[in-house]
Amino acid sequence: MANIERKIQIQSVIYGNEKQSLYRAIKALVQAVKVYKKRGNLISAQLVYGDASPEKIFNEEDIDYIKEITADEIEFAYKYFGFNSGTAKGHNLMASEADGEYILIMNPDVILETSALVHMFDAFDQDEKIAMVEARQTPLEHAKEYDQKTGETEWASTACTIFRKKAYDEIGGFDADTFFLYCDDLDFSWRLRLAGYKIVYVPNAVVYHAKTLTTDACWKPTGAEVYYSAEAALLLAYKWSNFDRVKHLKKVFENVGGEAEKKAVNEFVKRESENKLPDCIDPDHKIARFLDDDYCEMRFKIG
C-alpha cells in the first residue's frame, strides 16, 4: 500500500483547552505524519479543530502559529461553532466536510507516539471489512478484550481512533440527538458492527492520554462528567433494548447516586414523557453487551 496516498481528516472537539497543551498535541501529530512518510508512505492530512467553547480559544496570531508548525505536513482549519456542541455533534459537523477516505478522531490532549499512524494504517490493510482502528492509550488503558491474532474487538474509544469515511456515512455518523458527551463512541462502534464491519485494537499504536487519578489509582471525574456519563448510560441501555438495565440504573442512581446521577434520571424521564427517547435497536442482543458496568469482557480492572 506504500504507493497509494491516504487522505485523512484529523479532528478534535475543543472546549476551553489550554493552548500550550494543544500545541504539544499538534507538534506530536506532525512528527507522526513525518514518520509515516519516512516509511515510504504517501499521506495527505488535514487537521480540523472544532471549537465549542463560550469564547474562541484561538486568535489570528495563534492560527498563524499553528499553520507555521504544521506547514508542509498538515493543512490546518479552525472552526468556531459558537455553541457547546458536545462531542457527537461536533464531530459530525466536521466530518460532514471531510472529503478523504479516512477520519482520525482524537481527544485534544492526546499525544501520538511517532509510529502510531504507521501501525494504525497497517491494520486497515489486513481486511477491507475493518471500519475502525483504535490506538492504545497510556498511562490508563481501556482494558477491553481483543483477539490476540487479529486485534478484533467489540468497540473502540474515540480518544484516538481512525475510521473509514464510507462506513461513517453508511451508518449516519454519530447519534448526536441521543448522546452529548459519552457513549457516542460505543453506540457508533456497535452500529458499525451491526452493519457488518469489524473494529480492530492495535496495542503497538501508542498514544499518551492524560488522566487525573486518585491516590488509589482510580479515575477522578468532574461533576459534569458524572452527569453526562450517567445520562449516556441510561440512553445507551434504552436504545440497545436492554430495559432491565435501564430499570437497574434508575434505581441505583435514585437510591445511592449523587445530585448529578439523580439529575440524569430526571432528564431521562423527561425525554420519555416527551417521546424524545431514541428508537430501540438490536432487540435480540446480537451486538450490544452490558456486563455489570462494562460493555464487553475486560482483561483487567482499574481501581
Backbone as CSV, one residue per row, in Angstrom:
resi,resn,N_x,N_y,N_z,CA_x,CA_y,CA_z,C_x,C_y,C_z
1,MET,0.809,-1.215,0.000,0.000,0.000,0.000,0.844,1.267,0.000
2,ALA,2.172,1.120,-0.078,3.044,2.280,0.061,2.872,3.281,-1.068
3,ASN,2.423,2.839,-2.268,2.292,3.748,-3.400,0.910,4.375,-3.501
4,ILE,0.036,4.126,-2.545,-1.306,4.702,-2.541,-1.381,5.791,-1.484
5,GLU,-1.789,6.989,-1.891,-1.868,8.102,-0.952,-3.107,7.973,-0.058
6,ARG,-2.901,8.059,1.224,-4.006,8.090,2.171,-4.417,9.558,2.352
7,LYS,-5.698,9.799,2.266,-6.206,11.145,2.533,-7.024,11.077,3.809
8,ILE,-6.623,11.864,4.803,-7.232,11.745,6.121,-7.537,13.112,6.714
9,GLN,-8.691,13.210,7.338,-9.021,14.395,8.129,-8.881,14.027,9.597
10,ILE,-8.084,14.788,10.310,-7.862,14.591,11.745,-8.649,15.665,12.465
11,GLN,-9.452,15.270,13.439,-10.325,16.267,14.058,-10.448,16.084,15.565
12,SER,-10.574,17.216,16.247,-10.778,17.250,17.691,-11.817,18.309,18.013
13,VAL,-12.691,17.992,18.963,-13.592,18.988,19.526,-12.875,19.583,20.736
14,ILE,-12.741,20.907,20.756,-12.056,21.557,21.869,-13.042,22.428,22.640
15,TYR,-12.777,22.535,23.943,-13.660,23.315,24.809,-12.827,23.873,25.960
16,GLY,-12.443,25.119,25.842,-11.681,25.781,26.890,-10.316,25.187,27.147
17,ASN,-9.743,24.487,26.166,-8.443,23.841,26.373,-7.316,24.860,26.465
18,GLU,-6.290,24.479,27.191,-5.113,25.329,27.331,-4.291,25.266,26.044
19,LYS,-3.907,26.416,25.530,-3.262,26.485,24.216,-1.990,25.648,24.145
20,GLN,-1.155,25.732,25.181,0.119,25.024,25.131,-0.094,23.515,25.038
21,SER,-1.140,23.011,25.687,-1.452,21.591,25.589,-1.826,21.214,24.155
22,LEU,-2.594,22.076,23.501,-2.977,21.833,22.114,-1.762,21.899,21.189
23,TYR,-0.879,22.839,21.435,0.327,22.954,20.610,1.187,21.694,20.726
24,ARG,1.300,21.144,21.941,2.072,19.905,22.121,1.466,18.765,21.311
25,ALA,0.139,18.681,21.348,-0.537,17.620,20.595,-0.313,17.781,19.095
26,ILE,-0.372,19.007,18.622,-0.178,19.278,17.194,1.242,18.917,16.761
27,LYS,2.231,19.298,17.572,3.630,19.002,17.230,3.870,17.494,17.169
28,ALA,3.265,16.758,18.098,3.407,15.300,18.075,2.744,14.714,16.833
29,LEU,1.609,15.268,16.451,0.904,14.812,15.252,1.747,15.044,13.998
30,VAL,2.394,16.198,13.938,3.277,16.498,12.810,4.393,15.466,12.719
31,GLN,4.986,15.105,13.862,6.054,14.110,13.868,5.546,12.750,13.405
32,ALA,4.326,12.404,13.808,3.756,11.120,13.385,3.547,11.086,11.877
33,VAL,3.122,12.188,11.295,2.955,12.270,9.839,4.305,12.150,9.146
34,LYS,5.309,12.816,9.689,6.650,12.748,9.101,7.183,11.319,9.111
35,VAL,7.001,10.624,10.235,7.472,9.244,10.336,6.718,8.356,9.365
36,TYR,5.423,8.584,9.222,4.634,7.802,8.270,5.195,7.961,6.853
37,LYS,5.566,9.190,6.490,6.128,9.442,5.169,7.510,8.825,5.021
38,LYS,8.296,8.872,6.082,9.652,8.324,6.023,9.649,6.823,5.801
39,ARG,8.542,6.175,6.149,8.418,4.729,5.917,8.047,4.421,4.463
40,GLY,8.050,5.431,3.616,7.747,5.239,2.205,6.285,5.365,1.857
41,ASN,5.490,5.920,2.757,4.058,6.060,2.542,3.696,7.468,2.087
42,LEU,2.574,7.565,1.404,2.048,8.855,0.964,0.819,9.190,1.785
43,ILE,0.733,10.431,2.228,-0.418,10.835,3.026,-0.708,12.313,2.802
44,SER,-1.997,12.616,2.727,-2.475,13.999,2.670,-3.353,14.192,3.900
45,ALA,-2.918,15.065,4.812,-3.586,15.191,6.096,-4.077,16.613,6.344
46,GLN,-5.279,16.697,6.885,-5.828,17.974,7.326,-6.227,17.853,8.788
47,LEU,-5.841,18.830,9.587,-6.231,18.891,10.989,-7.314,19.950,11.150
48,VAL,-8.424,19.548,11.767,-9.534,20.467,12.000,-9.820,20.516,13.497
49,TYR,-9.842,21.724,14.049,-10.287,21.916,15.421,-11.676,22.542,15.388
50,GLY,-12.632,21.855,16.007,-13.972,22.408,16.158,-14.102,22.955,17.563
51,ASP,-14.233,24.263,17.691,-14.214,24.926,18.994,-15.635,25.133,19.507
52,ALA,-15.979,24.427,20.586,-17.313,24.523,21.190,-17.310,25.414,22.436
53,SER,-16.240,26.149,22.639,-16.083,26.986,23.832,-17.010,28.202,23.794
54,PRO,-17.292,28.789,24.968,-18.106,30.015,25.006,-17.456,31.166,24.238
55,GLU,-16.123,31.212,24.255,-15.366,32.202,23.502,-14.253,31.497,22.740
56,LYS,-13.824,32.071,21.634,-12.798,31.445,20.818,-11.510,31.222,21.602
57,ILE,-10.944,30.035,21.446,-9.663,29.747,22.070,-8.535,30.411,21.308
58,PHE,-8.590,30.348,19.983,-7.504,30.854,19.155,-7.841,32.204,18.536
59,ASN,-6.850,33.104,18.537,-6.962,34.344,17.765,-6.180,34.167,16.463
60,GLU,-6.126,35.190,15.647,-5.460,35.083,14.346,-3.977,34.775,14.496
61,GLU,-3.360,35.345,15.511,-1.932,35.094,15.741,-1.695,33.626,16.102
62,ASP,-2.581,33.061,16.914,-2.470,31.648,17.274,-2.618,30.755,16.045
63,ILE,-3.586,31.097,15.209,-3.830,30.304,13.999,-2.626,30.351,13.070
64,ASP,-2.023,31.531,12.952,-0.818,31.659,12.121,0.314,30.797,12.674
65,TYR,0.420,30.746,14.006,1.466,29.931,14.627,1.231,28.450,14.345
66,ILE,-0.010,28.001,14.455,-0.318,26.599,14.177,-0.017,26.254,12.719
67,LYS,-0.371,27.145,11.818,-0.092,26.901,10.405,1.410,26.864,10.140
68,GLU,2.151,27.602,10.944,3.610,27.595,10.813,4.186,26.249,11.236
69,ILE,3.702,25.681,12.355,4.267,24.415,12.834,3.724,23.201,12.077
70,THR,2.616,23.384,11.364,2.077,22.280,10.563,2.462,22.385,9.094
71,ALA,3.149,23.444,8.724,3.475,23.722,7.320,4.168,22.537,6.659
72,ASP,3.776,22.261,5.414,4.340,21.204,4.565,3.955,19.795,5.005
73,GLU,3.306,19.666,6.148,2.929,18.340,6.617,1.414,18.175,6.758
74,ILE,0.759,19.174,7.359,-0.668,19.068,7.655,-1.354,20.399,7.345
75,GLU,-2.451,20.343,6.625,-3.287,21.528,6.416,-4.110,21.752,7.680
76,PHE,-4.268,23.013,8.087,-4.977,23.298,9.327,-6.217,24.148,9.068
77,ALA,-7.310,23.788,9.766,-8.547,24.571,9.701,-9.116,24.705,11.108
78,TYR,-9.622,25.883,11.411,-10.196,26.168,12.735,-11.644,26.601,12.545
79,LYS,-12.560,25.880,13.213,-13.986,26.184,13.082,-14.553,26.502,14.461
80,TYR,-15.051,27.711,14.616,-15.680,28.094,15.882,-17.181,27.875,15.751
81,PHE,-17.717,26.967,16.568,-19.128,26.608,16.464,-20.051,27.704,16.993
82,GLY,-19.644,28.378,18.054,-20.498,29.395,18.654,-21.516,28.826,19.635
83,PHE,-21.412,27.536,19.940,-22.291,26.902,20.922,-21.600,25.632,21.413
84,ASN,-22.053,25.112,22.555,-21.470,23.898,23.106,-22.073,22.692,22.398
85,SER,-21.341,22.147,21.458,-21.843,21.081,20.586,-21.844,19.708,21.241
86,GLY,-21.004,19.506,22.266,-20.748,18.155,22.722,-19.871,17.448,21.695
87,THR,-19.506,16.205,21.982,-18.582,15.511,21.086,-19.259,14.971,19.826
88,ALA,-20.396,14.311,19.966,-21.039,13.674,18.812,-21.411,14.701,17.744
89,LYS,-22.079,15.756,18.139,-22.492,16.768,17.169,-21.288,17.495,16.586
90,GLY,-20.317,17.809,17.451,-19.124,18.493,16.974,-18.392,17.686,15.925
91,HIS,-18.226,16.383,16.169,-17.531,15.546,15.188,-18.352,15.375,13.911
92,ASN,-19.661,15.309,14.033,-20.493,15.236,12.833,-20.359,16.495,11.981
93,LEU,-20.317,17.647,12.635,-20.182,18.904,11.901,-18.886,18.941,11.103
94,MET,-17.810,18.470,11.703,-16.524,18.462,10.995,-16.463,17.354,9.947
95,ALA,-16.942,16.168,10.302,-16.871,15.032,9.387,-17.704,15.245,8.132
96,SER,-18.764,16.045,8.238,-19.630,16.292,7.079,-18.879,16.985,5.944
97,GLU,-17.771,17.630,6.271,-16.998,18.345,5.261,-15.736,17.593,4.837
98,ALA,-15.509,16.428,5.416,-14.324,15.639,5.076,-14.491,15.015,3.695
99,ASP,-13.451,15.071,2.876,-13.545,14.510,1.522,-12.523,13.405,1.271
100,GLY,-11.891,12.928,2.347,-10.914,11.861,2.187,-11.494,10.505,2.537
101,GLU,-10.632,9.503,2.496,-11.055,8.126,2.750,-11.148,7.820,4.242
102,TYR,-10.373,8.566,5.047,-10.282,8.262,6.470,-10.525,9.507,7.330
103,ILE,-10.984,9.260,8.555,-11.109,10.303,9.567,-10.440,9.784,10.838
104,LEU,-9.581,10.603,11.410,-8.968,10.305,12.704,-9.570,11.240,13.737
105,ILE,-10.204,10.660,14.743,-10.725,11.433,15.868,-9.786,11.248,17.043
106,MET,-9.432,12.348,17.674,-8.573,12.255,18.846,-8.957,13.322,19.861
107,ASN,-8.856,12.955,21.138,-9.039,13.951,22.174,-7.966,15.022,22.033
108,PRO,-8.289,16.257,22.349,-7.306,17.328,22.154,-6.065,17.208,23.023
109,ASP,-6.117,16.422,24.101,-4.950,16.260,24.972,-4.167,14.988,24.667
110,VAL,-4.474,14.328,23.572,-3.790,13.089,23.199,-2.486,13.411,22.456
111,ILE,-1.419,12.719,22.841,-0.115,12.869,22.196,0.216,11.571,21.474
112,LEU,0.364,11.633,20.157,0.672,10.439,19.384,2.147,10.079,19.491
113,GLU,2.435,8.797,19.738,3.793,8.293,19.596,4.124,8.323,18.110
114,THR,5.376,8.510,17.762,5.732,8.838,16.382,5.329,7.795,15.347
115,SER,5.258,6.529,15.728,4.915,5.486,14.749,3.446,5.078,14.817
116,ALA,2.626,5.812,15.559,1.228,5.411,15.757,0.465,5.307,14.438
117,LEU,0.629,6.270,13.554,-0.103,6.245,12.281,0.323,5.055,11.422
118,VAL,1.597,4.731,11.456,2.097,3.582,10.685,1.360,2.317,11.103
119,HIS,1.302,2.065,12.392,0.678,0.838,12.891,-0.837,0.835,12.649
120,MET,-1.484,1.979,12.804,-2.938,2.029,12.630,-3.328,1.800,11.178
121,PHE,-2.591,2.414,10.240,-2.928,2.205,8.832,-2.584,0.794,8.369
122,ASP,-1.525,0.213,8.927,-1.194,-1.174,8.573,-2.364,-2.109,8.882
123,ALA,-3.080,-1.817,9.968,-4.194,-2.677,10.364,-5.310,-2.667,9.327
124,PHE,-5.564,-1.511,8.710,-6.626,-1.431,7.704,-6.338,-2.339,6.510
125,ASP,-5.071,-2.540,6.206,-4.708,-3.326,5.020,-4.960,-4.818,5.184
126,GLN,-5.289,-5.254,6.401,-5.497,-6.680,6.643,-6.852,-7.171,6.159
127,ASP,-7.846,-6.276,6.126,-9.203,-6.707,5.814,-10.031,-5.476,5.448
128,GLU,-10.678,-5.509,4.286,-11.472,-4.351,3.859,-12.726,-4.154,4.705
129,LYS,-13.101,-5.176,5.489,-14.261,-5.033,6.367,-13.909,-4.356,7.692
130,ILE,-12.633,-4.068,7.888,-12.232,-3.308,9.070,-12.613,-1.852,8.851
131,ALA,-13.532,-1.362,9.665,-14.017,0.005,9.506,-13.344,0.972,10.459
132,MET,-12.862,0.464,11.606,-12.311,1.367,12.615,-11.144,0.700,13.334
133,VAL,-10.102,1.518,13.566,-8.888,1.051,14.220,-8.601,1.960,15.404
134,GLU,-8.367,1.348,16.562,-8.148,2.113,17.791,-6.711,1.971,18.292
135,ALA,-6.132,3.083,18.725,-4.801,3.072,19.329,-4.887,2.700,20.806
136,ARG,-3.741,2.355,21.383,-3.679,2.036,22.818,-3.316,3.282,23.614
137,GLN,-4.140,3.607,24.585,-3.890,4.764,25.433,-2.978,4.384,26.597
138,THR,-2.130,5.298,26.949,-1.295,5.148,28.134,-1.225,6.517,28.810
139,PRO,-1.179,6.593,30.142,-0.909,5.523,31.108,-2.137,4.735,31.551
140,LEU,-3.342,5.161,31.183,-4.547,4.452,31.611,-5.218,3.856,30.386
141,GLU,-5.065,2.554,30.221,-5.522,1.863,29.019,-6.971,1.410,29.156
142,HIS,-7.719,1.471,28.061,-9.020,0.806,28.017,-8.744,-0.699,27.899
143,ALA,-9.135,-1.437,28.914,-8.714,-2.840,29.019,-9.684,-3.805,28.358
144,LYS,-10.249,-3.439,27.237,-11.181,-4.322,26.544,-10.459,-5.575,26.038
145,GLU,-11.173,-6.683,26.050,-10.636,-7.892,25.442,-10.540,-7.701,23.933
146,TYR,-9.544,-8.332,23.332,-9.407,-8.308,21.877,-8.722,-9.587,21.420
147,ASP,-8.960,-9.952,20.168,-8.357,-11.145,19.609,-6.849,-10.914,19.457
148,GLN,-6.042,-11.782,20.071,-4.602,-11.573,20.075,-3.971,-11.690,18.686
149,LYS,-4.640,-12.371,17.754,-4.096,-12.512,16.399,-4.584,-11.399,15.473
150,THR,-5.873,-11.143,15.491,-6.441,-10.188,14.532,-6.601,-8.789,15.108
151,GLY,-6.629,-8.689,16.424,-6.877,-7.392,17.058,-8.345,-7.033,17.145
152,GLU,-9.210,-7.914,16.637,-10.632,-7.576,16.599,-11.190,-7.417,18.014
153,THR,-12.006,-6.383,18.201,-12.604,-6.087,19.489,-14.038,-5.611,19.282
154,GLU,-14.772,-5.387,20.384,-16.204,-5.119,20.262,-16.549,-3.649,20.070
155,TRP,-15.688,-2.766,20.552,-15.949,-1.343,20.369,-14.643,-0.575,20.536
156,ALA,-14.641,0.665,20.098,-13.438,1.488,20.158,-13.733,2.821,20.811
157,SER,-12.817,3.247,21.645,-12.888,4.585,22.235,-12.422,5.609,21.205
158,THR,-13.119,6.722,21.111,-12.707,7.759,20.169,-11.721,8.743,20.792
159,ALA,-11.039,8.323,21.862,-9.917,9.136,22.348,-8.855,9.221,21.267
160,CYS,-8.685,8.132,20.508,-7.812,8.143,19.329,-8.152,6.951,18.456
161,THR,-8.875,7.208,17.393,-9.300,6.129,16.504,-9.431,6.641,15.077
162,ILE,-9.140,5.777,14.128,-9.307,6.096,12.707,-10.433,5.226,12.157
163,PHE,-11.318,5.831,11.358,-12.358,5.030,10.711,-12.507,5.432,9.251
164,ARG,-13.076,4.513,8.486,-13.304,4.771,7.065,-14.507,5.710,6.916
165,LYS,-14.345,6.724,6.110,-15.419,7.697,5.919,-16.651,7.043,5.302
166,LYS,-16.461,6.088,4.406,-17.615,5.454,3.758,-18.460,4.688,4.778
167,ALA,-17.816,4.072,5.776,-18.556,3.347,6.810,-19.299,4.338,7.706
168,TYR,-18.644,5.440,8.029,-19.274,6.510,8.806,-20.537,7.004,8.100
169,ASP,-20.415,7.268,6.800,-21.563,7.763,6.026,-22.675,6.718,5.969
170,GLU,-22.292,5.465,5.836,-23.280,4.386,5.689,-24.198,4.285,6.903
171,ILE,-23.648,4.477,8.105,-24.482,4.333,9.310,-24.990,5.675,9.832
172,GLY,-24.695,6.749,9.124,-25.240,8.050,9.506,-24.470,8.785,10.581
173,GLY,-23.192,8.436,10.758,-22.349,9.149,11.706,-22.714,8.883,13.154
174,PHE,-22.340,9.810,14.015,-22.625,9.683,15.445,-24.059,10.110,15.738
175,ASP,-24.636,9.500,16.761,-26.011,9.812,17.149,-25.999,11.014,18.096
176,ALA,-25.950,12.211,17.500,-25.861,13.438,18.296,-27.188,13.810,18.939
177,ASP,-28.289,13.267,18.449,-29.586,13.542,19.064,-29.718,12.851,20.418
178,THR,-28.982,11.761,20.589,-29.077,10.979,21.823,-27.927,11.267,22.779
179,PHE,-26.698,11.315,22.250,-25.519,11.386,23.108,-24.820,12.731,22.978
180,PHE,-24.556,13.348,24.124,-23.893,14.651,24.142,-22.389,14.520,24.345
181,LEU,-21.989,13.719,25.327,-20.573,13.690,25.691,-20.000,12.280,25.816
182,TYR,-20.792,11.326,26.257,-20.295,9.962,26.475,-21.151,8.938,25.737
183,CYS,-20.551,7.772,25.514,-21.213,6.604,24.900,-21.514,6.791,23.421
184,ASP,-21.218,7.951,22.849,-21.401,8.118,21.405,-20.459,7.190,20.642
185,ASP,-19.252,6.944,21.199,-18.324,6.044,20.529,-18.760,4.579,20.649
186,LEU,-19.315,4.207,21.803,-19.855,2.860,21.964,-20.983,2.597,20.966
187,ASP,-21.924,3.504,20.922,-23.060,3.377,20.013,-22.590,3.332,18.564
188,PHE,-21.640,4.188,18.212,-21.084,4.227,16.860,-20.413,2.899,16.520
189,SER,-19.612,2.374,17.462,-18.927,1.096,17.248,-19.915,-0.036,17.043
190,TRP,-20.902,-0.100,17.903,-21.884,-1.175,17.806,-22.677,-1.097,16.508
191,ARG,-23.008,0.109,16.071,-23.748,0.240,14.816,-22.884,-0.134,13.616
192,LEU,-21.591,0.116,13.690,-20.694,-0.355,12.634,-20.719,-1.880,12.560
193,ARG,-20.651,-2.529,13.702,-20.682,-3.998,13.724,-22.050,-4.523,13.293
194,LEU,-23.094,-3.810,13.649,-24.432,-4.201,13.219,-24.546,-4.157,11.692
195,ALA,-23.759,-3.259,11.071,-23.751,-3.134,9.612,-22.781,-4.111,8.950
196,GLY,-22.126,-4.943,9.754,-21.248,-5.971,9.197,-19.771,-5.638,9.177
197,TYR,-19.381,-4.524,9.792,-17.979,-4.122,9.814,-17.251,-4.671,11.047
198,LYS,-15.923,-4.589,10.997,-15.070,-5.028,12.093,-14.354,-3.832,12.714
199,ILE,-14.002,-3.991,13.995,-13.256,-2.979,14.737,-12.005,-3.645,15.287
200,VAL,-10.874,-2.964,15.125,-9.593,-3.562,15.499,-8.851,-2.657,16.487
201,TYR,-8.282,-3.286,17.504,-7.453,-2.616,18.502,-5.992,-2.898,18.174
202,VAL,-5.159,-1.857,18.158,-3.751,-2.004,17.784,-2.871,-1.598,18.970
203,PRO,-2.461,-2.555,19.792,-1.732,-2.221,21.016,-0.363,-1.581,20.805
204,ASN,0.250,-1.785,19.619,1.551,-1.151,19.390,1.428,0.241,18.776
205,ALA,0.205,0.714,18.585,-0.033,2.116,18.189,-0.335,2.879,19.475
206,VAL,0.676,3.495,20.035,0.569,4.065,21.377,0.303,5.575,21.319
207,VAL,-0.617,6.015,22.180,-0.854,7.447,22.352,-0.887,7.753,23.849
208,TYR,-0.454,8.923,24.197,-0.421,9.342,25.595,-1.646,10.199,25.886
209,HIS,-2.441,9.762,26.861,-3.697,10.440,27.186,-3.715,10.712,28.681
210,ALA,-3.630,11.977,29.045,-3.555,12.356,30.460,-4.889,12.108,31.147
211,LYS,-4.822,11.560,32.351,-5.991,11.353,33.196,-5.635,11.750,34.621
212,THR,-6.610,12.330,35.329,-6.417,12.652,36.736,-6.832,11.452,37.572
213,LEU,-5.883,10.912,38.351,-6.152,9.728,39.156,-6.141,10.068,40.643
214,THR,-6.902,9.303,41.389,-6.895,9.438,42.835,-5.683,8.689,43.399
215,THR,-5.483,8.785,44.711,-4.338,8.114,45.330,-4.429,6.595,45.253
216,ASP,-5.646,6.063,45.043,-5.788,4.609,44.887,-5.916,4.204,43.425
217,ALA,-5.394,5.084,42.540,-5.282,4.800,41.100,-6.619,4.720,40.377
218,CYS,-7.623,5.391,40.890,-8.916,5.455,40.200,-9.036,6.773,39.447
219,TRP,-9.847,6.755,38.394,-10.098,7.965,37.628,-10.983,8.902,38.446
220,LYS,-10.658,10.183,38.457,-11.407,11.165,39.227,-12.204,12.056,38.274
221,PRO,-13.499,11.774,38.078,-14.301,12.554,37.132,-14.770,13.874,37.726
222,THR,-15.056,14.823,36.841,-15.655,16.080,37.272,-17.162,15.881,37.448
223,GLY,-17.837,16.884,38.024,-19.282,16.799,38.198,-20.010,16.660,36.879
224,ALA,-19.558,17.413,35.863,-20.176,17.331,34.535,-19.982,15.945,33.934
225,GLU,-18.796,15.370,34.132,-18.525,14.038,33.602,-19.417,12.994,34.268
226,VAL,-19.658,13.142,35.567,-20.541,12.214,36.271,-21.952,12.296,35.704
227,TYR,-22.445,13.526,35.490,-23.811,13.693,34.976,-23.944,13.106,33.568
228,TYR,-23.075,13.530,32.662,-23.223,13.096,31.275,-22.937,11.606,31.116
229,SER,-22.078,11.058,31.964,-21.829,9.615,31.943,-23.083,8.854,32.362
230,ALA,-23.742,9.323,33.419,-24.969,8.673,33.888,-26.087,8.793,32.858
231,GLU,-26.245,9.981,32.296,-27.276,10.196,31.284,-27.050,9.283,30.079
232,ALA,-25.794,9.222,29.622,-25.475,8.403,28.453,-25.680,6.922,28.730
233,ALA,-25.362,6.477,29.944,-25.543,5.063,30.287,-27.007,4.662,30.197
234,LEU,-27.896,5.518,30.687,-29.333,5.248,30.599,-29.808,5.206,29.149
235,LEU,-29.384,6.191,28.367,-29.833,6.282,26.982,-29.274,5.145,26.128
236,LEU,-28.023,4.754,26.401,-27.423,3.654,25.645,-28.170,2.350,25.910
237,ALA,-28.456,2.083,27.183,-29.171,0.854,27.532,-30.552,0.824,26.885
238,TYR,-31.235,1.966,26.895,-32.567,2.026,26.295,-32.492,1.822,24.776
239,LYS,-31.585,2.544,24.129,-31.503,2.454,22.668,-31.184,1.038,22.213
240,TRP,-30.345,0.335,22.991,-29.947,-1.015,22.606,-30.790,-2.078,23.294
241,SER,-32.033,-1.699,23.628,-33.091,-2.628,24.029,-32.803,-3.411,25.306
242,ASN,-32.006,-2.837,26.205,-31.755,-3.504,27.470,-32.541,-2.782,28.567
243,PHE,-33.835,-3.077,28.628,-34.741,-2.340,29.512,-34.559,-2.724,30.982
244,ASP,-34.076,-3.939,31.233,-33.772,-4.327,32.614,-32.639,-3.466,33.167
245,ARG,-31.657,-3.173,32.311,-30.548,-2.333,32.768,-31.020,-0.898,33.013
246,VAL,-31.927,-0.417,32.186,-32.478,0.921,32.403,-33.106,0.997,33.790
247,LYS,-33.923,-0.004,34.130,-34.571,-0.029,35.443,-33.538,-0.096,36.564
248,HIS,-32.520,-0.921,36.362,-31.478,-1.072,37.378,-30.728,0.245,37.591
249,LEU,-30.327,0.896,36.504,-29.581,2.147,36.625,-30.415,3.236,37.290
250,LYS,-31.682,3.312,36.906,-32.556,4.317,37.523,-32.650,4.093,39.033
251,LYS,-32.784,2.836,39.431,-32.901,2.517,40.852,-31.608,2.877,41.593
252,VAL,-30.472,2.520,41.024,-29.189,2.808,41.660,-28.958,4.314,41.747
253,PHE,-29.182,5.013,40.639,-28.945,6.460,40.624,-29.857,7.196,41.603
254,GLU,-31.100,6.735,41.697,-32.056,7.407,42.579,-31.800,7.103,44.049
255,ASN,-31.357,5.876,44.350,-31.214,5.454,45.743,-29.854,5.769,46.349
256,VAL,-28.798,5.588,45.570,-27.453,5.799,46.133,-26.617,6.792,45.327
257,GLY,-27.178,7.330,44.271,-26.438,8.275,43.456,-26.392,9.659,44.071
258,GLY,-25.508,10.478,43.550,-25.408,11.857,43.990,-26.362,12.746,43.218
259,GLU,-26.189,14.034,43.372,-27.066,15.001,42.710,-27.011,14.873,41.196
260,ALA,-25.810,14.627,40.665,-25.647,14.525,39.215,-26.402,13.323,38.647
261,GLU,-26.301,12.174,39.320,-26.993,10.972,38.848,-28.519,11.139,38.924
262,LYS,-28.995,11.752,39.991,-30.443,11.975,40.127,-30.940,12.918,39.025
263,LYS,-30.139,13.903,38.704,-30.490,14.825,37.624,-30.570,14.090,36.287
264,ALA,-29.661,13.135,36.087,-29.666,12.343,34.852,-30.939,11.518,34.728
265,VAL,-31.392,10.934,35.846,-32.644,10.175,35.836,-33.810,11.088,35.495
266,ASN,-33.839,12.275,36.070,-34.917,13.228,35.785,-34.939,13.612,34.313
267,GLU,-33.773,13.778,33.726,-33.694,14.124,32.305,-34.190,12.965,31.446
268,PHE,-33.850,11.743,31.819,-34.318,10.571,31.079,-35.840,10.488,31.137
269,VAL,-36.407,10.667,32.309,-37.865,10.616,32.488,-38.535,11.722,31.686
270,LYS,-37.915,12.876,31.651,-38.460,13.999,30.889,-38.491,13.669,29.393
271,ARG,-37.390,13.111,28.889,-37.347,12.709,27.480,-38.414,11.661,27.180
272,GLU,-38.563,10.740,28.125,-39.551,9.677,27.942,-40.956,10.270,27.849
273,SER,-41.277,11.225,28.711,-42.603,11.838,28.714,-42.856,12.670,27.467
274,GLU,-41.791,13.170,26.876,-41.907,13.993,25.670,-41.703,13.183,24.398
275,ASN,-41.599,11.847,24.548,-41.406,10.945,23.406,-40.144,11.310,22.623
276,LYS,-39.062,11.613,23.349,-37.807,12.015,22.718,-36.680,11.011,22.959
277,LEU,-37.038,9.818,23.384,-36.025,8.779,23.524,-35.694,8.198,22.143
278,PRO,-34.500,7.643,21.965,-34.119,7.099,20.649,-34.918,5.858,20.296
279,ASP,-35.002,5.563,19.013,-35.602,4.306,18.576,-34.744,3.151,19.069
280,CYS,-35.384,2.078,19.489,-34.664,0.923,20.020,-34.178,0.021,18.884
281,ILE,-32.964,-0.497,19.035,-32.381,-1.392,18.035,-31.791,-2.610,18.724
282,ASP,-31.371,-3.592,17.920,-30.741,-4.826,18.402,-31.596,-5.531,19.468
283,PRO,-32.882,-5.777,19.189,-33.742,-6.400,20.200,-33.324,-7.812,20.587
284,ASP,-32.591,-8.491,19.709,-32.133,-9.853,20.006,-30.769,-9.869,20.690
285,HIS,-30.213,-8.691,20.964,-28.943,-8.550,21.690,-27.805,-9.300,20.994
286,LYS,-27.708,-9.123,19.681,-26.642,-9.764,18.915,-25.327,-9.001,19.009
287,ILE,-25.419,-7.696,19.243,-24.223,-6.856,19.232,-23.906,-6.293,20.610
288,ALA,-24.822,-5.543,21.176,-24.565,-4.839,22.436,-24.461,-5.802,23.602
289,ARG,-23.486,-5.529,24.466,-23.334,-6.333,25.683,-23.183,-5.403,26.888
290,PHE,-23.892,-5.741,27.945,-23.840,-4.985,29.187,-23.470,-5.966,30.298
291,LEU,-22.212,-5.920,30.710,-21.712,-6.830,31.733,-21.432,-6.015,32.996
292,ASP,-22.418,-5.968,33.882,-22.354,-5.060,35.024,-22.172,-3.641,34.471
293,ASP,-21.081,-2.976,34.833,-20.850,-1.628,34.314,-19.903,-1.613,33.130
294,ASP,-19.583,-2.769,32.585,-18.717,-2.865,31.414,-19.558,-3.191,30.177
295,TYR,-18.973,-2.919,29.026,-19.692,-3.124,27.764,-19.054,-4.220,26.915
296,CYS,-18.172,-4.990,27.530,-17.589,-6.183,26.921,-16.731,-6.844,27.994
297,GLU,-16.142,-7.985,27.661,-15.207,-8.618,28.588,-13.979,-7.723,28.743
298,MET,-13.446,-7.679,29.962,-12.280,-6.849,30.248,-11.089,-7.728,30.615
299,ARG,-9.897,-7.283,30.215,-8.671,-8.022,30.548,-8.238,-7.790,31.975
300,PHE,-8.547,-6.619,32.495,-8.236,-6.300,33.880,-9.105,-5.137,34.321
301,LYS,-9.132,-4.899,35.609,-9.939,-3.821,36.180,-9.030,-2.710,36.702
302,ILE,-9.506,-1.472,36.575,-8.795,-0.329,37.125,-9.391,0.008,38.481
303,GLY,-8.552,0.097,39.506,-9.022,0.509,40.824,-9.728,-0.594,41.587
